[in-house]
Amino acid sequence: MDKNAAKCMPVKCSVTNCTYNDSHLCHADTLEVNSLTGNKAGTSDDTCCTTFKDK
């Protein structure tokens, strides 16, 4: 196994109007989460899923 390969795991999603949400799981090919406060986040509230796409 490639040690640099991303580990795949289910990602829960409660945003019902996101295109990638299917039965409260994210089905996007890739997932991008960024900080809302620059390069570092202090809490999960300081982060945002930028993969979101409105239905």
Summary of the structure (lengths in Angstrom):
residues: 55
radius of gyration: 12.9
end to end distance: 35.9
largest distance: 35.9
contacts: 87
relative contact order: 0.25
helix: 5%
strand: 24%
